[in-house]
Amino acid sequence: MSVASVARKPPAAALPASCGEVVLPGRGAHVGFVVAMSDQESNALSGLQIASHAPLDAAQRVGRRKCSRCGASRMFYCYSCCALVGLETRDVPSVELPVKIDIIKHPNETDGKSTAVQAKLLAPRDVTIYTYPCIPELDQSAENIVLVFPGPDAMTVEELWEHFSADGKPRVKRLKVSDADPETHSCPIQRVVFIDSTWNQTTRIITDERLQALPHVELKSRRTCFWRHQKGCPDTYLATIEAIFYFLKDLHSHYFSEYAGEYDNLLFFFSFLHKLINKAKQAAGKV
């Protein structure tokens, strides 16, 4: 789960609880108990313009396969190698993002419980994952960079332009809304950093001196659709892939044009697993 998805820092997080019965890849970063999905949670994923899940249905029927790189048994993708398993590249959508995204993953964050790998698989040209203490080279003289993390000094997406316009002429990136639309729009940032960690692991990364100069951005409060969350924490804690999706959705709506599903496919795997787990719970009479 992304620690950037909460408006305020919560109380100390509980220790991770053991998880439920459905064994799937990529559970997202925060560990907790399995929860039933309400209609409100399901509605948050309805109406998305997501590519066909038929290849995932077919792969699920075949079952787990060995990763061609490490030999581990996986379903859909190997979270250790960041590689598809039982799927071809053509089976999954490729999403082009308006900014580069760097994800800094805590070394104690279990790969199989992080949804960050889904972002890398679906937007491979624009997403890079680092395992702390490795972090990206952040040259603020060359590009505008923000860290998505809540706090008293964090700004909203809407305030980005003003923040980077101190001299009246912000460094911006010009983007076409589509190939068919020659109109360009301006984005005040070029790179966004997310932290993939539980709250009780956050301090080590957020206090790193290499990140201190980055301005912080916080997300609007949204209710997670993630099927597991930290015990004792509110349902506004988003999985990392959700935090990335909502940030980009807000960025697009504010700086480019009305959002029309441009980044919905970032939830390609997430929405399928959400549906799969719901079905399993319904079959078990737990919903």
BELDAKA-V838546 format. One record per residue. N is the residue number from 1. RES is the residue in three letters. PHI is phi in degrees with one decimal (NA if undefined). Layout:
# BELDAKA-V838546
N_RES_PHI / N_RES_PHI
This chain:
# BELDAKA-V838546
1_MET_NA / 2_SER_-81.9 / 3_VAL_-80.5 / 4_ALA_-87.3 / 5_SER_-95.2 / 6_VAL_-120.4 / 7_ALA_-70.2 / 8_ARG_-133.1 / 9_LYS_-69.4 / 10_PRO_-83.2 / 11_PRO_-64.5 / 12_ALA_-52.9 / 13_ALA_-73.9 / 14_ALA_-72.3 / 15_LEU_-64.9 / 16_PRO_-57.1 / 17_ALA_-93.7 / 18_SER_-69.4 / 19_CYS_-107.4 / 20_GLY_-79.9 / 21_GLU_-89.0 / 22_VAL_-85.4 / 23_VAL_-94.8 / 24_LEU_-140.5 / 25_PRO_-79.0 / 26_GLY_52.1 / 27_ARG_-85.4 / 28_GLY_94.3 / 29_ALA_-81.5 / 30_HIS_-85.8 / 31_VAL_-103.1 / 32_GLY_-172.2 / 33_PHE_-101.2 / 34_VAL_-73.1 / 35_VAL_-124.1 / 36_ALA_-76.3 / 37_MET_-85.7 / 38_SER_-84.8 / 39_ASP_-60.6 / 40_GLN_-62.6 / 41_GLU_-65.5 / 42_SER_-63.6 / 43_ASN_-63.3 / 44_ALA_-65.2 / 45_LEU_-99.8 / 46_SER_-80.4 / 47_GLY_81.0 / 48_LEU_-75.5 / 49_GLN_-90.7 / 50_ILE_-110.5 / 51_ALA_-58.9 / 52_SER_-57.9 / 53_HIS_-87.7 / 54_ALA_-55.3 / 55_PRO_-62.4 / 56_LEU_-71.5 / 57_ASP_-60.6 / 58_ALA_-65.6 / 59_ALA_-65.4 / 60_GLN_-66.9 / 61_ARG_-64.7 / 62_VAL_-70.2 / 63_GLY_100.0 / 64_ARG_-66.1 / 65_ARG_-131.2 / 66_LYS_-83.0 / 67_CYS_-66.0 / 68_SER_-69.4 / 69_ARG_-95.2 / 70_CYS_-112.4 / 71_GLY_82.7 / 72_ALA_-73.7 / 73_SER_-79.1 / 74_ARG_-139.6 / 75_MET_-119.9 / 76_PHE_78.1 / 77_TYR_-156.6 / 78_CYS_-95.9 / 79_TYR_-75.3 / 80_SER_-81.5 / 81_CYS_-99.4 / 82_CYS_54.1 / 83_ALA_-137.1 / 84_LEU_-68.9 / 85_VAL_-131.2 / 86_GLY_75.0 / 87_LEU_-135.7 / 88_GLU_-98.3 / 89_THR_-55.8 / 90_ARG_-68.0 / 91_ASP_-79.8 / 92_VAL_-120.5 / 93_PRO_-71.2 / 94_SER_-117.6 / 95_VAL_-107.5 / 96_GLU_-95.8 / 97_LEU_-102.4 / 98_PRO_-79.8 / 99_VAL_-138.9 / 100_LYS_-83.9 / 101_ILE_-121.6 / 102_ASP_-112.7 / 103_ILE_-111.9 / 104_ILE_-101.4 / 105_LYS_-100.9 / 106_HIS_-65.5 / 107_PRO_-61.5 / 108_ASN_-90.9 / 109_GLU_-77.9 / 110_THR_-65.5 / 111_ASP_-55.0 / 112_GLY_-70.8 / 113_LYS_-111.2 / 114_SER_-113.9 / 115_THR_-89.6 / 116_ALA_-59.9 / 117_VAL_-61.4 / 118_GLN_-63.5 / 119_ALA_-63.9 / 120_LYS_-65.6 / 121_LEU_-68.5 / 122_LEU_-94.9 / 123_ALA_-135.2 / 124_PRO_-63.0 / 125_ARG_-78.5 / 126_ASP_-117.6 / 127_VAL_-116.9 / 128_THR_-130.7 / 129_ILE_-110.9 / 130_TYR_-118.9 / 131_THR_-102.2 / 132_TYR_-58.3 / 133_PRO_-87.5 / 134_CYS_-72.4 / 135_ILE_-136.4 / 136_PRO_-70.1 / 137_GLU_-75.1 / 138_LEU_-113.7 / 139_ASP_-98.2 / 140_GLN_-73.4 / 141_SER_-80.1 / 142_ALA_-103.4 / 143_GLU_-155.8 / 144_ASN_-85.5 / 145_ILE_-127.4 / 146_VAL_-131.0 / 147_LEU_-109.4 / 148_VAL_-82.8 / 149_PHE_-161.0 / 150_PRO_-74.8 / 151_GLY_163.1 / 152_PRO_-62.8 / 153_ASP_-102.7 / 154_ALA_-72.9 / 155_MET_-101.2 / 156_THR_-94.0 / 157_VAL_-58.9 / 158_GLU_-64.5 / 159_GLU_-90.1 / 160_LEU_-60.7 / 161_TRP_-59.7 / 162_GLU_-62.1 / 163_HIS_-62.5 / 164_PHE_-92.5 / 165_SER_-115.5 / 166_ALA_-59.0 / 167_ASP_-96.9 / 168_GLY_83.0 / 169_LYS_-134.7 / 170_PRO_-68.9 / 171_ARG_-72.3 / 172_VAL_-128.4 / 173_LYS_-111.4 / 174_ARG_-90.5 / 175_LEU_-129.1 / 176_LYS_-85.5 / 177_VAL_-65.3 / 178_SER_-159.1 / 179_ASP_-63.2 / 180_ALA_-81.9 / 181_ASP_-114.0 / 182_PRO_-72.7 / 183_GLU_-65.0 / 184_THR_-107.6 / 185_HIS_-131.0 / 186_SER_-105.4 / 187_CYS_-118.4 / 188_PRO_-76.9 / 189_ILE_-127.6 / 190_GLN_-119.9 / 191_ARG_-144.6 / 192_VAL_-130.3 / 193_VAL_-110.5 / 194_PHE_-118.0 / 195_ILE_-108.3 / 196_ASP_-104.3 / 197_SER_-167.3 / 198_THR_-79.5 / 199_TRP_-62.6 / 200_ASN_-75.5 / 201_GLN_-106.9 / 202_THR_-69.7 / 203_THR_-52.9 / 204_ARG_-57.8 / 205_ILE_-85.5 / 206_ILE_-68.5 / 207_THR_-92.8 / 208_ASP_-61.4 / 209_GLU_-61.9 / 210_ARG_-70.9 / 211_LEU_-105.8 / 212_GLN_-66.3 / 213_ALA_-83.6 / 214_LEU_-79.4 / 215_PRO_-68.6 / 216_HIS_-99.2 / 217_VAL_-127.0 / 218_GLU_-116.0 / 219_LEU_-88.2 / 220_LYS_-64.8 / 221_SER_-70.4 / 222_ARG_-133.0 / 223_ARG_-89.5 / 224_THR_-69.1 / 225_CYS_-101.9 / 226_PHE_-66.4 / 227_TRP_-79.6 / 228_ARG_-140.5 / 229_HIS_-146.0 / 230_GLN_-61.8 / 231_LYS_-60.9 / 232_GLY_83.3 / 233_CYS_-107.2 / 234_PRO_-69.5 / 235_ASP_-81.6 / 236_THR_-91.2 / 237_TYR_-81.1 / 238_LEU_-93.0 / 239_ALA_-65.5 / 240_THR_-56.5 / 241_ILE_-65.3 / 242_GLU_-66.9 / 243_ALA_-61.3 / 244_ILE_-63.7 / 245_PHE_-60.1 / 246_TYR_-67.2 / 247_PHE_-61.7 / 248_LEU_-65.4 / 249_LYS_-63.0 / 250_ASP_-66.0 / 251_LEU_-61.7 / 252_HIS_-63.7 / 253_SER_-61.5 / 254_HIS_-87.5 / 255_TYR_-114.3 / 256_PHE_-114.8 / 257_SER_-163.7 / 258_GLU_-58.6 / 259_TYR_-67.1 / 260_ALA_-132.5 / 261_GLY_85.6 / 262_GLU_-56.1 / 263_TYR_-118.2 / 264_ASP_-57.4 / 265_ASN_-68.5 / 266_LEU_-62.3 / 267_LEU_-98.6 / 268_PHE_-56.1 / 269_PHE_-72.5 / 270_PHE_-59.6 / 271_SER_-68.2 / 272_PHE_-68.1 / 273_LEU_-65.7 / 274_HIS_-58.4 / 275_LYS_-65.3 / 276_LEU_-63.8 / 277_ILE_-69.5 / 278_ASN_-60.0 / 279_LYS_-63.6 / 280_ALA_-63.9 / 281_LYS_-70.7 / 282_GLN_-64.2 / 283_ALA_-63.9 / 284_ALA_-87.7 / 285_GLY_71.9 / 286_LYS_-103.9 / 287_VAL_-121.4
